[in-house]
Amino acid sequence: MDRPYYVHAFWDNEAGVWVASSDEVQGLATEAATSEELIQKLKVLIPELLALNRRTPSNSVPFELLTRRFEIAA
């Protein structure tokens, strides 16, 4: 298996969405209301962007989603 591409996501409380980007996948910037929706979008976008950037992906493209969400406990 190939090394995974790292994708970083943070919760935008004001917009109410997860926002994702990656330094390793040029042009990746997307958002979704849930982390599950975000993962589904990434499964499509990552291989497409790699192909557009002439970085031909293999049959499967592993990626790791690293999330961050700031909360306050009262």
Residue frames as a rotation matrix with the C-alpha (Angstrom) as fourth column:
MET 1
0.580 0.814 0.000 0.00
0.814 -0.580 0.000 0.00
0.000 0.000 -1.000 0.00
ASP 2
-0.099 -0.568 0.817 1.18
0.516 -0.731 -0.446 3.49
0.851 0.377 0.365 -0.82
ARG 3
-0.831 -0.233 -0.506 1.88
0.552 -0.469 -0.690 6.11
-0.076 -0.852 0.518 1.82
PRO 4
0.187 0.982 -0.026 -1.32
0.972 -0.188 -0.138 7.97
-0.140 0.000 -0.990 2.74
TYR 5
-0.441 -0.147 0.885 -1.95
0.365 -0.931 0.027 11.56
0.820 0.335 0.464 1.72
TYR 6
-0.602 0.180 -0.778 -2.60
0.766 -0.146 -0.626 13.75
-0.226 -0.973 -0.050 4.75
VAL 7
-0.230 0.648 0.726 -5.72
0.371 -0.631 0.681 15.91
0.900 0.426 -0.095 4.76
HIS 8
-0.906 -0.085 -0.414 -6.36
0.417 -0.341 -0.843 18.45
-0.069 -0.936 0.344 7.51
ALA 9
-0.151 0.914 0.377 -9.86
0.434 -0.282 0.856 19.52
0.888 0.293 -0.354 8.47
PHE 10
-0.972 -0.048 -0.231 -11.19
0.230 -0.402 -0.886 21.95
-0.050 -0.915 0.401 11.04
TRP 11
-0.087 0.994 -0.067 -14.68
0.996 0.086 -0.018 22.76
-0.012 -0.068 -0.998 12.21
ASP 12
-0.886 -0.064 0.458 -15.81
0.145 -0.979 0.143 26.23
0.440 0.193 0.877 11.12
ASN 13
-0.625 0.645 -0.439 -18.33
0.676 0.166 -0.718 27.02
-0.390 -0.746 -0.540 13.83
GLU 14
-0.507 0.407 -0.760 -19.56
-0.324 -0.907 -0.269 30.16
-0.798 0.110 0.592 12.11
ALA 15
-0.478 0.277 -0.833 -20.31
-0.863 0.030 0.505 28.39
0.165 0.961 0.224 8.82
GLY 16
0.278 0.588 0.760 -21.30
-0.742 0.633 -0.219 25.11
-0.610 -0.504 0.612 10.47
VAL 17
0.937 -0.010 -0.350 -19.09
-0.257 0.658 -0.707 22.96
0.237 0.753 0.614 8.23
TRP 18
0.448 -0.861 0.239 -15.90
0.348 0.415 0.841 20.93
-0.823 -0.293 0.486 8.21
VAL 19
0.844 -0.287 -0.453 -13.27
-0.531 -0.560 -0.635 22.62
-0.071 0.777 -0.626 6.00
ALA 20
0.611 -0.618 0.495 -10.56
0.367 0.775 0.514 20.42
-0.701 -0.133 0.700 4.50
SER 21
0.783 -0.483 -0.392 -7.30
-0.607 -0.457 -0.650 21.09
0.135 0.747 -0.651 2.68
SER 22
0.774 -0.584 0.244 -3.99
0.444 0.776 0.448 19.37
-0.451 -0.239 0.860 2.05
ASP 23
0.336 -0.772 -0.539 -0.44
-0.651 -0.604 0.459 20.50
-0.680 0.197 -0.706 1.39
GLU 24
-0.553 -0.615 0.563 0.12
-0.135 0.732 0.667 17.20
-0.822 0.293 -0.488 -0.42
VAL 25
-0.203 0.571 0.796 -2.84
0.926 0.376 -0.034 17.34
-0.318 0.730 -0.605 -2.82
GLN 26
-0.936 -0.271 -0.225 -2.54
0.192 -0.928 0.319 20.55
-0.295 0.255 0.921 -4.82
GLY 27
-0.744 0.663 0.085 -5.84
-0.347 -0.492 0.799 22.40
0.571 0.564 0.596 -5.16
LEU 28
-0.327 0.650 -0.686 -7.70
0.675 0.668 0.312 20.48
0.661 -0.361 -0.657 -2.47
ALA 29
-0.974 0.213 0.075 -10.15
-0.203 -0.681 -0.704 22.72
-0.099 -0.701 0.707 -0.64
THR 30
-0.387 0.891 -0.237 -13.63
0.052 0.278 0.959 21.52
0.921 0.359 -0.154 0.21
GLU 31
-0.811 0.212 0.546 -16.22
-0.585 -0.246 -0.773 21.57
-0.030 -0.946 0.323 2.96
ALA 32
-0.375 0.739 -0.559 -19.11
0.109 0.634 0.765 19.46
0.921 0.226 -0.318 4.23
ALA 33
0.254 0.621 0.741 -21.67
-0.688 -0.423 0.590 19.54
0.680 -0.660 0.320 7.04
THR 34
0.873 0.016 0.487 -20.50
-0.388 0.628 0.675 16.23
-0.295 -0.778 0.555 8.56
SER 35
-0.149 -0.984 0.093 -17.22
-0.749 0.174 0.639 14.35
-0.645 0.025 -0.763 8.67
GLU 36
-0.118 0.182 0.976 -18.89
0.345 0.929 -0.132 11.43
-0.931 0.322 -0.172 6.88
GLU 37
0.882 0.453 0.131 -19.95
0.307 -0.340 -0.889 13.71
-0.358 0.824 -0.438 4.00
LEU 38
0.541 -0.765 -0.351 -16.45
-0.760 -0.623 0.185 15.17
-0.360 0.166 -0.918 3.92
ILE 39
-0.309 -0.665 0.680 -14.90
-0.292 0.747 0.597 11.71
-0.905 -0.013 -0.425 3.59
GLN 40
0.309 0.507 0.805 -17.21
0.623 0.531 -0.574 10.85
-0.718 0.679 -0.152 0.68
LYS 41
0.973 0.009 -0.229 -16.22
-0.140 -0.765 -0.628 14.08
-0.181 0.644 -0.744 -1.10
LEU 42
0.210 -0.978 -0.017 -12.52
-0.812 -0.184 0.554 13.42
-0.545 -0.102 -0.832 -0.48
LYS 43
-0.072 -0.187 0.980 -12.80
0.167 0.966 0.196 9.91
-0.983 0.178 -0.039 -1.96
VAL 44
0.685 0.360 0.633 -13.78
0.682 -0.011 -0.732 11.56
-0.256 0.933 -0.253 -5.25
LEU 45
0.973 -0.215 -0.079 -11.72
-0.228 -0.945 -0.234 14.76
-0.024 0.246 -0.969 -5.16
ILE 46
0.336 -0.922 0.191 -8.32
-0.446 0.023 0.895 13.37
-0.830 -0.385 -0.404 -4.16
PRO 47
-0.081 -0.403 0.912 -7.91
0.609 0.704 0.365 10.96
-0.789 0.585 0.188 -7.12
GLU 48
0.716 0.409 0.565 -9.29
0.698 -0.407 -0.590 13.60
-0.012 0.817 -0.577 -9.52
LEU 49
0.915 -0.387 -0.115 -6.89
-0.364 -0.914 0.180 16.28
-0.175 -0.122 -0.977 -8.30
LEU 50
0.115 -0.905 0.410 -3.91
-0.138 0.394 0.909 13.93
-0.984 -0.161 -0.079 -8.36
ALA 51
0.120 -0.007 0.993 -4.71
0.872 0.479 -0.102 13.06
-0.475 0.878 0.064 -11.98
LEU 52
0.920 0.265 0.287 -5.10
0.372 -0.821 -0.433 16.74
0.121 0.506 -0.854 -12.89
ASN 53
0.701 -0.713 0.014 -1.73
-0.622 -0.602 0.501 17.45
-0.349 -0.360 -0.865 -11.28
ARG 54
0.487 -0.454 -0.746 -0.19
-0.578 0.473 -0.665 14.61
0.655 0.755 -0.033 -13.32
ARG 55
-0.616 -0.547 0.566 0.42
-0.787 0.444 -0.427 12.52
-0.018 -0.709 -0.705 -10.24
THR 56
-0.108 0.630 -0.769 -1.22
-0.580 0.588 0.563 9.36
0.807 0.507 0.302 -11.49
PRO 57
-0.078 0.150 0.986 -2.86
-0.958 0.264 -0.116 7.58
-0.278 -0.953 0.123 -8.58
SER 58
-0.981 -0.156 -0.117 -2.91
-0.177 0.964 0.197 3.80
0.082 0.214 -0.973 -8.35
ASN 59
-0.435 0.870 -0.233 -6.21
0.357 0.405 0.842 1.94
0.827 0.283 -0.486 -8.17
SER 60
0.633 0.606 -0.482 -6.70
0.688 -0.155 0.709 3.02
0.355 -0.780 -0.516 -4.57
VAL 61
-0.171 -0.639 0.750 -5.50
0.083 -0.768 -0.636 6.24
0.982 -0.047 0.184 -2.97
PRO 62
0.104 0.193 -0.976 -5.02
0.949 0.274 0.155 6.06
0.297 -0.942 -0.154 0.79
PHE 63
-0.250 -0.192 0.949 -5.57
-0.051 -0.976 -0.211 9.23
0.967 -0.101 0.235 2.78
GLU 64
-0.389 0.079 -0.918 -5.63
0.902 0.234 -0.362 10.14
0.186 -0.969 -0.163 6.44
LEU 65
0.197 0.566 0.801 -8.08
0.238 -0.820 0.521 12.75
0.951 0.088 -0.296 7.66
LEU 66
-0.608 -0.449 -0.654 -6.75
0.766 -0.115 -0.633 14.73
0.209 -0.886 0.414 10.61
THR 67
0.228 0.819 0.527 -9.50
0.486 -0.565 0.667 16.77
0.844 0.104 -0.526 12.27
ARG 68
-0.842 -0.393 -0.369 -9.48
0.522 -0.422 -0.741 19.57
0.136 -0.817 0.561 14.79
ARG 69
0.115 0.905 0.410 -12.44
0.363 -0.422 0.831 21.08
0.925 0.053 -0.377 16.59
PHE 70
-0.897 -0.418 0.144 -12.28
0.076 -0.465 -0.882 23.60
0.436 -0.780 0.449 19.42
GLU 71
0.205 0.968 -0.145 -14.96
0.349 0.066 0.935 23.37
0.914 -0.242 -0.324 22.12
ILE 72
-0.621 -0.303 0.723 -15.52
-0.537 -0.508 -0.673 24.81
0.571 -0.806 0.153 25.59
ALA 73
-0.208 0.519 -0.829 -16.73
0.591 0.742 0.316 22.64
0.780 -0.424 -0.460 28.44
ALA 74
-0.102 0.254 0.962 -18.69
-0.536 -0.828 0.162 24.48
0.838 -0.500 0.221 31.10
